[in-house]
Amino acid sequence: MTKLNQPVSNLSVAAINTASPLGHILKVAAPLLDSLLGINKLRNIYLSNNLSGLPKQEFSEKLLNVLGINVIGAQGVTSKIPQEGPCIVVCNHPYGMIEGVIIAKLLTNYRKDTKVMANVGLKIFKEIEEYFIFANPLKPKAAINTSAIKQCFKHINNDGLLVVFPAGRVSFFQSDKQRITDAEWNRLAAQLALKTQAPLLPVFISGENSPAFHNLGRIYYRFRLLMLVRELLKIQKSTISLSAGNLLTSKLLGKFDQTVDVNDIARLQCYLNDERYITPWQDDNQSTQLKAIMPDVDKTKMTNELSNLPSEQHLVDFKNYSVYYGYQQQIPNCVAEITRLREITFRTLNEGSGEPCDTDKFDATYMHLFIYDHKNEEIIGAYRIGQTDLLLKNNDISALYLSQMFNFEPSFINQQQPCLEMGRSFIVEEHQGSYHGLLLLFKGIGVYMAQNPRYRTLYGTVSLSKLYDPRSVAIIDHTMVNNKDGVNANTPFDNKIHPEFTDFINNRTLNIEQVSTLVMGIETDKKDLPILLKQYHKLGAQFHCMGIDSNFNHTPGLLLSVHLPSAPEKLLKLYLGNKKDNYVNYPEAAYTHSLN
């Protein structure tokens, strides 16, 4: 029978596995060790604040209040977790003790079926044992670990919420990485996710233990275990933030074939939420400076211009839509309407100029390829296209719009053979969800290139709207760029990225679907890669450089080129039709030239 007022938890070294060969020694040395390791201070906090015997949630709440630990970001985590059904939360392990209590309390408030796989060391607090499935990471072959794995599978199969700290031990300084981070993550959570189809939510917990902790750990790793209680006391009156990206569904995880990849992607997504490596876009206050959009262009004037175009400039028809191309001197009203619609469309992406229309000097020298809706007498999308062989007759690279954004060396393709510089593409908002808009633009480009087979290569940028998180843009930059020869950005995209990403990408090539998974894990609205980027990738694009377009609201743009004859057969048939073979077999000598 328990004595009156006897504490439920025995906070002493003497309570640690006294049945072991070291049990007697620990019992004799307990008073000294309790003092050296800070356990006496923890016991005093426990007793003086009447924590003994409290229910688990009340105990955790009171312990955090007594320690003065302020937890922020809780809502951002729970809002990503389904209210019911199996789910696995994975976290980094910066402190070694308190994060287990924080996560257990938070998620149990949200879902009563929460279990946390934790280090057996947390058994020190009997009041909160019910939270945990205990394991011993220091003894991988221990029987307790086999039991823990079985309990985890059972819990997930019973539609429970499971929390795992895959490192199994506290973060520490790693000399090969020259930073404090988790040890290699155990693959259990990834295996659970793949086998049970449960979604994964990576959660990043901010902070780290003291320099003394990490310095002593470098001398002997077990010193870290001995110092955990003192470290717990050191973080009193601290703020610990929790942050999560998006839930990684089984569909997203299915894009990775192996458990090791799922494990690594979960770890990466966890660390990508480290606020120290999140740099938001600079606020240019453009929203307060937007001028009123210019009035619509007279529809009769536009239709008259179209009727006067030569027949070869009428490229494609589909239902009530037609694709045309022309020059400003031919179709001034159509071009004016294009610039008006560009500004409207780009403003929705935080890319507008702020002027009544989006125009510059290049509108007068570039070709305009666009879709016209005859039924509603309106333009629904367009491309602005520069013909390098016509624009660079005087070897003046400044005649190209993208020369403002990139430093093109003479070896770059636009100075080696006739190319089409593609830019300022848009589809009006009402048609962005339909397939025909982009398809018609590319069919129009295909017909034009078949008519003018000297153009073998098109190049340009995909604008990555500042509606994308800078982390997504950095990931696209690091994973997609595959040919940096002959070009560099005048204003490079310079955004730091977490070193965990560098570790992740070393010796690993991601396909575009896997890059998509990373981006969708970051974006708050879960948006995918830009559709135009995927379209160019399907065509076999080479990606050269990421730069900032200072003339386009400082928007990041990814420079790419497509050698159209090398595109997949299926797409060549789609875009070139019965002209495909003539175009592909057009003799190289007929178009190769040098502008130097």
C-alpha positions as CSV (number, residue, x, y, z in Angstrom):
1,M,0.0,0.0,0.0
2,T,1.4,3.5,-1.0
3,K,2.3,5.6,2.0
4,L,0.4,8.9,2.5
5,N,2.0,11.7,0.5
6,Q,4.7,9.4,-1.0
7,P,5.5,10.8,-4.5
8,V,4.4,8.8,-7.4
9,S,7.6,9.3,-9.4
10,N,10.9,8.5,-7.7
11,L,13.2,11.1,-9.2
12,S,16.6,9.6,-8.4
13,V,19.4,7.7,-10.0
14,A,18.7,5.0,-7.5
15,A,15.4,4.3,-9.4
16,I,17.3,3.4,-12.6
17,N,17.3,-0.3,-13.2
18,T,18.5,-1.3,-9.8
19,A,18.3,-4.9,-10.8
20,S,21.3,-4.4,-13.2
21,P,24.9,-5.3,-12.2
22,L,25.4,-1.5,-11.6
23,G,22.3,-1.3,-9.4
24,H,24.1,-1.4,-6.1
25,I,26.7,1.1,-7.2
26,L,24.0,3.5,-8.5
27,K,22.1,3.1,-5.2
28,V,25.2,4.0,-3.1
29,A,26.3,6.8,-5.3
30,A,22.7,8.2,-5.9
31,P,22.9,11.2,-3.6
32,L,26.1,12.5,-5.2
33,L,24.9,11.7,-8.8
34,D,21.4,13.3,-8.1
35,S,23.2,16.5,-7.2
36,L,25.7,16.4,-10.0
37,L,23.1,15.6,-12.7
38,G,20.5,18.2,-11.5
39,I,18.0,15.5,-10.5
40,N,17.7,17.1,-7.0
41,K,16.6,20.4,-8.5
42,L,14.1,18.6,-10.7
43,R,12.8,16.6,-7.7
44,N,12.3,19.9,-5.7
45,I,10.3,21.3,-8.6
46,Y,8.2,18.2,-8.7
47,L,7.5,18.2,-5.0
48,S,7.1,21.9,-4.3
49,N,4.6,22.3,-7.1
50,N,2.5,19.3,-6.1
51,L,2.9,17.5,-9.4
52,S,2.8,14.1,-7.9
53,G,-0.1,11.9,-9.0
54,L,-1.7,14.5,-11.3
55,P,-3.5,13.2,-14.4
56,K,-1.2,13.2,-17.4
57,Q,-2.7,16.3,-19.2
58,E,-2.8,18.3,-16.0
59,F,0.7,17.2,-15.0
60,S,2.1,18.2,-18.4
61,E,0.4,21.5,-18.4
62,K,1.6,22.3,-14.9
63,L,5.1,21.1,-15.6
64,L,5.4,23.4,-18.6
65,N,4.0,26.3,-16.7
66,V,6.3,25.8,-13.8
67,L,9.3,25.6,-16.1
68,G,8.0,28.8,-17.9
69,I,8.1,27.1,-21.3
70,N,6.0,28.9,-23.9
71,V,5.0,26.8,-26.8
72,I,3.9,28.5,-30.0
73,G,2.7,27.2,-33.4
74,A,0.4,24.5,-31.9
75,Q,-2.5,25.4,-34.1
76,G,-0.3,25.2,-37.2
77,V,0.4,21.6,-36.3
78,T,-3.0,20.3,-35.3
79,S,-4.7,22.0,-38.3
80,K,-2.7,19.7,-40.6
81,I,-3.7,16.4,-38.7
82,P,-6.9,14.6,-39.7
83,Q,-9.4,14.5,-36.9
84,E,-9.7,10.8,-37.2
85,G,-8.0,7.9,-38.9
86,P,-4.4,6.7,-38.9
87,C,-1.7,9.3,-39.0
88,I,2.0,9.4,-38.2
89,V,3.7,12.5,-36.9
90,V,7.6,12.6,-37.1
91,C,9.7,15.1,-35.2
92,N,13.3,16.1,-34.8
93,H,14.7,15.7,-31.3
94,P,16.5,18.9,-30.2
95,Y,16.3,18.6,-26.3
96,G,15.9,14.9,-25.5
97,M,13.1,15.1,-22.9
98,I,10.7,18.1,-22.9
99,E,9.7,17.8,-26.6
100,G,8.1,14.4,-25.9
101,V,6.0,16.0,-23.1
102,I,5.0,19.0,-25.3
103,I,4.0,16.9,-28.3
104,A,2.1,14.3,-26.2
105,K,0.1,17.0,-24.4
106,L,-0.6,19.0,-27.5
107,L,-1.8,16.1,-29.6
108,T,-3.7,14.4,-26.9
109,N,-5.7,17.6,-26.5
110,Y,-6.6,17.3,-30.2
111,R,-7.0,13.5,-30.4
112,K,-7.4,11.2,-27.4
113,D,-6.0,8.3,-29.4
114,T,-2.5,9.8,-29.4
115,K,0.5,7.6,-28.6
116,V,4.2,8.7,-28.6
117,M,7.0,6.3,-29.2
118,A,9.6,7.6,-26.7
119,N,12.9,6.8,-25.0
120,V,12.5,4.6,-22.0
121,G,14.2,7.3,-20.0
122,L,10.9,9.2,-19.8
123,K,9.6,6.5,-17.5
124,I,11.1,8.7,-14.8
125,F,7.7,10.5,-14.7
126,K,5.1,7.8,-13.8
127,E,2.3,10.3,-14.2
128,I,2.6,10.5,-18.0
129,E,3.6,6.8,-18.7
130,E,0.2,6.4,-20.4
131,Y,1.2,8.7,-23.2
132,F,4.1,6.5,-24.4
133,I,5.1,3.4,-26.2
134,F,8.6,3.0,-24.8
135,A,11.7,1.9,-26.6
136,N,15.4,1.8,-25.9
137,P,17.4,3.3,-28.8
138,L,20.7,2.6,-27.0
139,K,20.1,-1.2,-27.2
140,P,18.6,-1.9,-30.6
141,K,18.2,-5.6,-29.9
142,A,16.5,-5.2,-26.6
143,A,13.1,-7.0,-26.2
144,I,11.4,-3.7,-25.4
145,N,12.0,-2.5,-28.9
146,T,10.4,-5.5,-30.6
147,S,7.4,-5.0,-28.4
148,A,7.3,-1.3,-29.2
149,I,7.3,-1.9,-32.9
150,K,4.4,-4.3,-32.6
151,Q,2.5,-1.8,-30.5
152,C,3.1,0.9,-33.1
153,F,1.7,-1.2,-35.9
154,K,-1.3,-2.2,-33.8
155,H,-2.0,1.4,-32.9
156,I,-1.9,2.6,-36.6
157,N,-4.0,-0.3,-37.7
158,N,-6.5,0.7,-35.1
159,D,-6.7,4.2,-36.8
160,G,-4.6,5.8,-34.0
161,L,-2.4,8.9,-34.1
162,L,1.2,8.0,-33.5
163,V,4.2,10.3,-32.8
164,V,7.7,9.1,-33.6
165,F,11.1,10.7,-32.9
166,P,13.0,8.7,-35.6
167,A,16.4,9.8,-34.4
168,G,15.8,7.9,-31.2
169,R,18.2,10.2,-29.3
170,V,18.8,13.8,-28.8
171,S,20.3,16.0,-31.5
172,F,24.1,16.5,-31.2
173,F,27.0,18.2,-32.9
174,Q,28.2,16.2,-35.9
175,S,31.8,17.0,-36.9
176,D,31.4,15.8,-40.5
177,K,28.4,18.1,-41.0
178,Q,29.7,20.9,-38.7
179,R,26.3,21.5,-37.2
180,I,23.9,20.3,-34.5
181,T,21.3,17.9,-36.0
182,D,19.6,14.6,-35.5
183,A,21.4,11.3,-35.9
184,E,20.3,9.2,-38.9
185,W,16.6,8.6,-38.7
186,N,15.3,5.1,-38.0
187,R,13.1,3.9,-40.9
188,L,10.3,2.6,-38.7
189,A,7.9,5.6,-39.3
190,A,8.5,5.3,-43.1
191,Q,7.8,1.6,-43.0
192,L,4.7,2.1,-41.1
193,A,3.5,4.8,-43.5
194,L,4.1,2.6,-46.6
195,K,2.7,-0.6,-45.1
196,T,-0.4,1.0,-43.6
197,Q,-1.0,3.8,-46.2
198,A,-1.1,6.2,-43.2
199,P,-0.2,9.8,-44.0
200,L,3.0,11.4,-42.5
201,L,3.2,14.9,-40.9
202,P,6.8,16.1,-40.3
203,V,7.0,18.6,-37.4
204,F,10.0,20.7,-36.7
205,I,10.7,21.7,-33.0
206,S,12.9,24.7,-32.6
207,G,15.9,25.1,-30.4
208,E,18.9,23.1,-29.2
209,N,20.8,22.2,-26.0
210,S,23.6,24.3,-24.6
211,P,27.1,24.5,-26.0
212,A,28.5,22.8,-22.9
213,F,26.1,19.8,-23.6
214,H,27.4,19.5,-27.1
215,N,31.1,20.0,-26.2
216,L,31.0,17.3,-23.5
217,G,29.1,15.0,-26.0
218,R,32.0,15.4,-28.4
219,I,34.4,14.1,-25.7
220,Y,32.2,11.1,-24.9
221,Y,28.7,10.5,-26.3
222,R,27.2,9.1,-23.1
223,F,27.8,12.4,-21.3
224,R,24.9,13.7,-23.3
225,L,22.5,11.2,-21.6
226,L,23.9,12.2,-18.1
227,M,23.3,15.9,-18.8
228,L,19.7,15.8,-20.1
229,V,18.1,16.8,-16.8
230,R,20.4,19.8,-16.4
231,E,19.5,20.8,-20.0
232,L,15.9,20.5,-19.1
233,L,16.4,23.0,-16.3
234,K,18.4,25.3,-18.6
235,I,15.5,25.9,-21.0
236,Q,13.3,27.3,-18.3
237,K,11.5,30.5,-19.5
238,S,12.1,29.6,-23.1
239,T,9.9,29.8,-26.1
240,I,9.8,26.6,-28.2
241,S,8.1,26.9,-31.6
242,L,6.5,24.0,-33.5
243,S,6.1,24.2,-37.3
244,A,4.7,21.8,-39.9
245,G,4.5,21.7,-43.6
246,N,1.7,19.8,-45.3
247,L,0.5,16.3,-44.7
248,L,2.4,13.8,-46.9
249,T,-0.4,11.6,-48.1
250,S,0.1,8.0,-49.3
251,K,-0.4,9.3,-52.8
252,L,2.5,11.7,-52.5
253,L,4.7,9.2,-50.7
254,G,4.0,6.7,-53.5
255,K,6.2,8.8,-55.8
256,F,9.2,7.5,-53.9
257,D,9.9,3.8,-54.4
258,Q,11.9,2.9,-51.3
259,T,11.5,3.1,-47.6
260,V,14.8,5.0,-47.4
261,D,13.5,7.7,-49.7
262,V,10.3,8.1,-47.8
263,N,12.4,8.3,-44.6
264,D,14.7,10.9,-46.1
265,I,11.8,13.0,-47.5
266,A,10.1,13.0,-44.2
267,R,13.3,14.2,-42.4
268,L,13.9,16.8,-45.1
269,Q,10.3,18.2,-44.9
270,C,10.8,18.4,-41.1
271,Y,14.0,20.5,-41.3
272,L,12.7,22.7,-44.1
273,N,10.4,24.2,-41.5
274,D,13.3,25.5,-39.5
275,E,12.6,29.2,-39.3
276,R,16.3,30.1,-39.3
277,Y,16.3,29.1,-43.0
278,I,13.1,30.7,-44.1
279,T,13.6,34.1,-45.8
280,P,10.3,35.6,-47.0
281,W,10.1,37.6,-50.2
282,Q,10.8,41.3,-49.7
283,D,7.6,43.4,-49.5
284,D,7.8,45.9,-52.3
285,N,4.5,47.6,-51.2
286,Q,3.4,47.4,-54.9
287,S,-0.2,46.7,-53.8
288,T,-0.6,50.3,-52.7
289,Q,0.7,51.7,-56.0
290,L,-1.4,49.9,-58.6
291,K,-2.8,52.1,-61.2
292,A,-6.2,51.6,-62.8
293,I,-6.3,49.1,-65.7
294,M,-6.7,50.7,-69.1
295,P,-10.1,50.4,-70.8
296,D,-10.9,47.4,-73.0
297,V,-9.8,47.8,-76.6
298,D,-12.6,48.2,-79.2
299,K,-13.6,44.7,-80.4
300,T,-14.4,45.8,-83.9
301,K,-10.9,47.2,-84.4
302,M,-9.4,43.9,-83.3
303,T,-11.6,41.8,-85.6
304,N,-10.7,44.2,-88.5
305,E,-7.0,43.7,-87.8
306,L,-7.4,39.9,-87.8
307,S,-9.3,39.9,-91.0
308,N,-6.4,41.8,-92.7
309,L,-3.7,39.4,-91.6
310,P,-2.0,37.2,-94.3
311,S,-3.5,33.7,-94.3
312,E,-0.2,32.1,-93.1
313,Q,-0.5,34.1,-89.9
314,H,-3.7,32.3,-89.1
315,L,-2.2,29.1,-87.5
316,V,-4.7,26.9,-85.8
317,D,-8.5,26.6,-85.4
318,F,-10.4,24.7,-82.7
319,K,-14.1,25.2,-82.1
320,N,-14.6,29.0,-81.8
321,Y,-10.9,29.6,-81.1
322,S,-8.2,30.6,-83.5
323,V,-4.4,31.1,-83.0
324,Y,-2.8,34.0,-84.9
325,Y,0.5,35.7,-84.9
326,G,1.4,39.3,-85.8
327,Y,3.5,42.3,-85.1
328,Q,2.6,45.5,-83.4
329,Q,2.6,47.5,-86.7
330,Q,0.1,45.0,-88.1
331,I,-2.2,44.6,-85.1
332,P,-1.7,47.6,-82.8
333,N,-5.1,47.2,-81.2
334,C,-4.7,43.5,-80.6
335,V,-1.3,44.1,-79.0
336,A,-2.7,46.8,-76.8
337,E,-5.4,44.4,-75.6
338,I,-2.7,41.8,-75.0
339,T,-0.8,44.2,-72.8
340,R,-4.0,45.0,-70.9
341,L,-4.8,41.4,-70.3
342,R,-1.2,40.6,-69.3
343,E,-1.3,43.2,-66.6
344,I,-4.6,41.9,-65.2
345,T,-3.4,38.3,-65.2
346,F,0.0,39.0,-63.8
347,R,-1.4,41.0,-60.9
348,T,-3.2,37.9,-59.7
349,L,0.2,36.3,-59.4
350,N,1.8,39.3,-57.7
351,E,3.8,39.9,-60.9
352,G,2.1,42.9,-62.4
353,S,3.9,46.1,-63.3
354,G,1.4,48.3,-61.5
355,E,0.8,50.3,-64.7
356,P,-2.5,50.4,-66.6
357,C,-1.0,47.8,-69.0
358,D,2.1,45.6,-69.1
359,T,4.2,46.9,-72.0
360,D,7.7,47.9,-72.9
361,K,9.9,48.6,-75.9
362,F,10.1,44.9,-76.8
363,D,6.4,44.8,-77.8
364,A,7.3,46.7,-80.9
365,T,10.0,44.4,-82.1
366,Y,8.8,41.0,-80.9
367,M,6.1,38.7,-82.5
368,H,2.8,38.2,-80.7
369,L,1.2,34.8,-80.9
370,F,-2.3,34.7,-79.4
371,I,-5.6,32.8,-79.1
372,Y,-8.7,34.6,-80.2
373,D,-12.2,33.6,-79.1
374,H,-14.5,34.5,-82.0
375,K,-17.7,33.8,-80.1
376,N,-16.9,36.4,-77.4
377,E,-14.6,38.5,-79.6
378,E,-11.8,38.4,-77.0
379,I,-8.2,37.3,-76.6
380,I,-7.8,34.6,-74.0
381,G,-4.0,34.0,-74.0
382,A,-0.7,34.9,-75.7
383,Y,3.0,34.5,-76.0
384,R,5.6,37.2,-76.9
385,I,8.2,35.7,-79.2
386,G,11.6,37.1,-80.2
387,Q,13.2,35.8,-83.4
388,T,16.9,36.0,-82.7
389,D,18.1,35.9,-86.3
390,L,16.0,39.0,-87.0
391,L,16.7,40.8,-83.7
392,L,20.5,40.2,-83.6
393,K,21.5,41.3,-87.1
394,N,23.8,43.9,-85.5
395,N,25.1,41.5,-82.9
396,D,23.5,43.7,-80.2
397,I,22.4,41.3,-77.5
398,S,20.5,44.0,-75.8
399,A,17.9,43.6,-78.5
400,L,16.7,40.5,-76.6
401,Y,14.5,41.1,-73.6
402,L,16.2,38.3,-71.5
403,S,19.6,40.0,-71.9
404,Q,18.3,42.3,-69.1
405,M,18.0,39.3,-66.9
406,F,20.9,37.1,-68.0
407,N,24.5,37.5,-69.2
408,F,24.5,35.4,-72.4
409,E,28.0,34.3,-73.5
410,P,28.6,34.0,-77.3
411,S,28.4,30.2,-76.8
412,F,24.8,30.2,-75.7
413,I,22.4,28.8,-78.2
414,N,20.6,32.1,-79.0
415,Q,23.8,33.4,-80.7
416,Q,24.6,30.1,-82.5
417,Q,21.5,29.5,-84.5
418,P,18.1,31.0,-85.1
419,C,16.0,30.6,-81.9
420,L,12.7,31.8,-80.6
421,E,12.8,33.7,-77.3
422,M,9.6,32.9,-75.5
423,G,8.2,35.2,-72.9
424,R,5.2,37.1,-71.3
425,S,3.0,34.0,-71.7
426,F,-0.5,34.1,-70.1
427,I,-3.9,32.6,-70.1
428,V,-6.7,34.7,-68.8
429,E,-8.0,33.6,-65.4
430,E,-11.4,32.3,-66.7
431,H,-9.6,29.8,-69.0
432,Q,-6.7,28.7,-66.7
433,G,-8.5,25.6,-65.5
434,S,-9.1,24.4,-69.1
435,Y,-6.8,22.2,-71.2
436,H,-7.4,23.9,-74.5
437,G,-5.6,27.2,-73.7
438,L,-2.1,26.0,-73.2
439,L,-2.6,23.3,-75.9
440,L,-3.6,25.8,-78.5
441,L,-0.7,28.1,-77.7
442,F,1.7,25.2,-78.2
443,K,0.0,24.0,-81.3
444,G,0.3,27.5,-82.7
445,I,4.0,27.5,-81.8
446,G,4.4,24.1,-83.5
447,V,2.7,25.3,-86.7
448,Y,4.8,28.4,-86.8
449,M,8.0,26.4,-86.4
450,A,6.9,24.0,-89.1
451,Q,6.3,27.0,-91.4
452,N,9.8,28.3,-90.4
453,P,11.9,25.2,-89.9
454,R,15.1,27.2,-89.4
455,Y,13.9,27.6,-85.8
456,R,15.0,24.5,-84.0
457,T,15.3,25.7,-80.5
458,L,13.1,27.8,-78.3
459,Y,14.2,29.3,-75.0
460,G,12.8,31.5,-72.3
461,T,11.9,31.6,-68.7
462,V,9.2,30.1,-66.6
463,S,8.2,32.8,-64.1
464,L,8.0,31.4,-60.6
465,S,5.5,33.7,-59.0
466,K,6.2,35.1,-55.6
467,L,3.1,33.4,-54.5
468,Y,5.5,30.4,-54.3
469,D,7.4,30.1,-51.0
470,P,11.1,31.0,-51.5
471,R,12.0,27.5,-50.2
472,S,10.1,26.0,-53.2
473,V,11.9,28.2,-55.6
474,A,15.2,27.2,-54.0
475,I,14.4,23.5,-54.4
476,I,13.4,24.0,-58.0
477,D,16.6,25.8,-58.6
478,H,18.8,23.1,-57.0
479,T,17.0,20.2,-58.5
480,M,16.0,21.3,-62.0
481,V,19.0,23.2,-63.3
482,N,21.1,20.8,-65.4
483,N,23.1,22.9,-67.9
484,K,24.8,26.1,-66.7
485,D,27.1,26.5,-69.7
486,G,27.1,29.9,-71.4
487,V,24.9,31.9,-69.2
488,N,24.6,33.4,-65.7
489,A,22.0,35.6,-64.0
490,N,22.6,39.4,-63.8
491,T,20.7,39.3,-60.5
492,P,21.0,35.7,-59.1
493,F,18.3,34.2,-57.0
494,D,20.1,34.1,-53.7
495,N,18.2,32.3,-51.0
496,K,19.7,30.2,-48.4
497,I,18.5,26.6,-48.1
498,H,18.7,24.3,-45.2
499,P,21.9,22.2,-45.1
500,E,19.6,19.1,-44.7
501,F,18.6,19.7,-48.3
502,T,22.2,19.6,-49.4
503,D,22.6,16.3,-47.6
504,F,19.4,15.0,-49.1
505,I,20.3,15.9,-52.7
506,N,23.9,14.6,-52.6
507,N,24.2,11.5,-54.8
508,R,20.5,11.6,-55.6
509,T,18.7,12.7,-58.7
510,L,15.1,13.5,-58.3
511,N,12.5,13.1,-61.0
512,I,10.0,15.9,-61.6
513,E,7.2,14.1,-59.7
514,Q,9.5,13.9,-56.6
515,V,10.3,17.6,-56.9
516,S,6.6,18.2,-57.1
517,T,6.2,16.3,-53.8
518,L,8.7,18.5,-52.1
519,V,7.0,21.7,-53.3
520,M,3.5,20.5,-52.4
521,G,4.8,19.6,-49.0
522,I,5.8,23.3,-48.5
523,E,3.1,25.4,-50.2
524,T,0.4,26.4,-47.8
525,D,-2.2,26.0,-50.5
526,K,-0.6,22.7,-51.6
527,K,0.0,24.0,-55.1
528,D,2.1,22.0,-57.5
529,L,4.9,23.1,-59.9
530,P,3.8,25.6,-62.5
531,I,2.0,23.9,-65.3
532,L,4.3,25.6,-67.9
533,L,7.4,24.2,-66.2
534,K,5.9,20.7,-66.4
535,Q,5.0,21.3,-70.1
536,Y,8.6,22.3,-71.0
537,H,9.9,19.4,-69.0
538,K,7.8,17.0,-71.1
539,L,9.3,18.5,-74.2
540,G,12.8,17.6,-72.9
541,A,13.9,21.0,-71.8
542,Q,17.3,21.8,-70.4
543,F,17.2,24.2,-67.5
544,H,20.1,26.6,-67.3
545,C,19.8,29.2,-64.6
546,M,17.6,30.9,-62.1
547,G,17.5,34.7,-62.1
548,I,15.5,37.6,-60.8
549,D,13.7,39.7,-63.4
550,S,14.1,43.3,-62.0
551,N,11.9,44.6,-64.8
552,F,9.0,42.2,-63.8
553,N,8.3,43.0,-60.2
554,H,11.6,41.2,-59.2
555,T,10.1,37.8,-60.1
556,P,12.3,34.8,-60.1
557,G,12.5,33.1,-63.5
558,L,14.0,29.7,-64.5
559,L,15.8,29.9,-67.9
560,L,15.3,26.9,-70.1
561,S,15.7,25.8,-73.7
562,V,14.0,23.2,-75.8
563,H,15.5,21.6,-79.0
564,L,12.2,20.8,-80.6
565,P,13.3,18.1,-83.0
566,S,14.5,16.1,-80.0
567,A,11.1,16.3,-78.2
568,P,9.2,13.1,-77.6
569,E,7.5,11.7,-80.8
570,K,4.0,11.9,-79.2
571,L,4.3,15.6,-78.5
572,L,5.8,16.3,-82.0
573,K,2.8,14.7,-83.6
574,L,0.5,16.6,-81.3
575,Y,2.0,20.0,-82.0
576,L,3.3,19.6,-85.6
577,G,0.7,17.3,-87.0
578,N,1.5,16.1,-90.6
579,K,4.4,18.6,-90.8
580,K,6.4,16.7,-88.2
581,D,8.6,14.6,-90.5
582,N,9.4,17.6,-92.8
583,Y,10.3,19.7,-89.8
584,V,12.4,17.1,-88.0
585,N,14.3,16.2,-91.2
586,Y,15.0,19.7,-92.2
587,P,18.7,19.9,-93.1
588,E,20.9,21.3,-90.4
589,A,23.0,23.2,-92.9
590,A,20.0,25.2,-93.9
591,Y,19.7,26.9,-90.5
592,T,23.0,26.8,-88.7
593,H,24.8,30.1,-88.5
594,S,26.9,32.2,-86.3
595,L,26.1,35.8,-85.2
596,N,29.8,36.4,-84.4
